[in-house]
Amino acid sequence: MDITQQNSNAWDKKVEEGSRYTQTVSSEIIKKSKSGEWEITVTTEKTVPRNWFPPSLEGLKILCLASGGGQQGPVLAAAGADVTVTDISKKQLEQDEKVAKRDGLTLKTVQGDMSDLSDFENEYFDIVVNPVSNLFVEDVRPVWNEVSRVLKNRGILIAGFTNPLLWIFDDNQERKGILDVKHSIPSSTLDYLPGDEVQDYINSSQTIEYAHTLEDQIQGQIDAGFVILGFYEDDFGGTRILDNHIKIFIATRAIKLEVD
């Protein structure tokens, strides 16, 4: 099956349903961003520290990777950056285009898979911003390799991703307040389903998610030529029982460093 197409269709559906991560920022937020009062998230609740970015974004080329939805891209464009947003979902990209048209912003949108950035030149971008999204690709290491390729030397990668501990629990039970360890890592959504339910799940246009190891998430960045210089954790904002025990999202700031 075509996982990319499945998840593309699923995210188009999420836009139609008004999912949280498809809701655009307001004109008021864009107005503040134009005046220098800007912030973004790459996880769920916490904002990215401003010192993870250069003092000024003016003219910097930023790739918002798998970041459609009219959230990060428009804010960074309003702050003065030269922004490109790429995403597998056409409707998610339309959210960015809608904000740009509404608030007089200039940004570019490109539909594509985060594992294949062949639309972009080597060492073109100054910064790549990648909110929690690599759970939608089967192998995360090609993502880090492609990001490294399109970033300039000493370019910045700001990435959010999920602690794989989220997936070891039975999701239905966890949402009822019961922590029932059931699954192993690495694994995928389809691994958790009885065989006779897999096709029905696919037909329902839901996302297929992958639980990557922390080794692939963190050492994968290092192997791709990054030095990790920043780290924080985040949670569901108190809405899930896991928030009482662990912060399940991770953000890293990494610098591409070419070593002679």
MILUM-911465 format. One record per residue (C-alpha): x, y negated, z. Coordinates in pm, whole numbers, plus 50000, padded with zeros to 5 digits. Layout:
XYZ/...
//
This chain:
500005000050000/501054963849950/501624950650303/502284915150181/499004913849990/497124929150283/498424902650521/497924875150265/494254884450234/493944887650612/495314852650669/493034838250402/490214853650602/491534838550926/491404804150765/487764809850675/487084820751035/488894790451184/491554809751377/493694788651612/496784791251393/494914778651087/493604746551242/495284715251113/496734687451326/494694655851359/495294622351190/496084608351534/498944633251574/500264623851231/500074586851321/502104592851637/504584614251444/505174585951196/506024563151489/508554587951630/506334605251888/506344639751734/506494675351861/505874710351726/505514745551861/506964777751722/505394800051987/502024795152156/502064768452427/505494752552481/506804725852250/510234728952095/512754706952285/513514675652086/517244681052140/516954712751931/516624688851635/519014661751514/518274626651653/516664617051320/514884638651063/514944611650798/515794627550463/516664661650606/515494691250400/513354713750619/511844747250523/508774756450728/508964794050685/505764814750706/504384783150858/501214774150670/498184760950850/498734723450852/500604722451182/504424721151180/504974709850821/502864678050823/504284666851157/507874670551036/507024653150709/505464624350904/508694622551106/510634615750787/511814650150673/511734663650319/509484693450394/508754725450205/506164749350350/506114785550238/503564811850338/501974843550198/498494828650240/497224804749975/494504792050206/497034785050482/499064764150239/495904745750138/495614734550500/499004717350471/498004701950139/494784689350293/496634671450575/499154656850331/496384642750112/494384630150412/497284612150577/499424601450285/502264625950335/504644641250084/505394678350123/505794708149894/504044741749931/505264774849787/503374807749821/505724836549894/507034863850122/509404853650402/511624883650318/512274870449967/513234833849936/514494836749579/512464805649489/515074785549682/518714778149609/521664788649822/522554764450102/519754740250017/518054733750352/519324716050664/516784732250898/514484762550886/511504763151124/509934797551161/506984800251403/505934834651532/505284853251208/507934879551141/505664905251305/503954906350963/506994920950782/508144956850812/511864948450834/512934915750994/516624916850904/516094906450539/514294875750674/517344864950876/519624872150579/517504851150344/517284822550594/521074823050624/521434821850247/519204791350198/520634771950494/523634749350463/526694757150674/525924745051027/522244744150935/519724750251212/517274779151249/514474774351502/512504806851528/509664820451737/508964857551769/507244883051989/508784903352268/508074939452159/506854947852509/503504933552395/502954963952178/503754991752424/500354986752588/496984998052457/495604965152324/491944972752395/492734982552753/495014952652809/492234928952705/490094945452975/492804938653234/494334973553231/498004978553144/498165012952986/501565021252835/500825039952514/503125030552224/506815030752134/509025004751967/509575000351674/506065007151546/503194991551355/499474985751386/498775015751165/500795038551395/498335031051675/495255042551482/493835077651439/494455089251083/490785088150989/490525051351091/493475037750893/491635031850566/488715015050740/491154991850913/492804982950584/489424977450419/488434953250696/491104928550579/492904926850912/496604919750955/499144947650979/501694939151246/505134953451324/506804955851662/510484948751598/513234956951845/514954928352024/518174940951868/516764934051521/515404900451634/518494887351813/521464907651689/519834905351347/520314867551356/523904871551470/524654896851196/523244872250941/525834846351044/524054827351319/525274816251659/522384813951908/522604782452119/519104778752261/516464801852408/513134799252590/510094820852658/506374814052633/503074831552706/499404831952613/498674802452842/497184823753117/494534839552896/495954874852903/496794897553197/500354900853068/500894864153152/500904874453518/503894897053459/506024884753170/506304857852906/505774876452583/507024851252325/510584840352255/512064810352076/515694807151968/517794779251827/520634791751608/523304775551394/524614790951074/528364792051112/530574803450828/533774818750965/536844818850743/
//
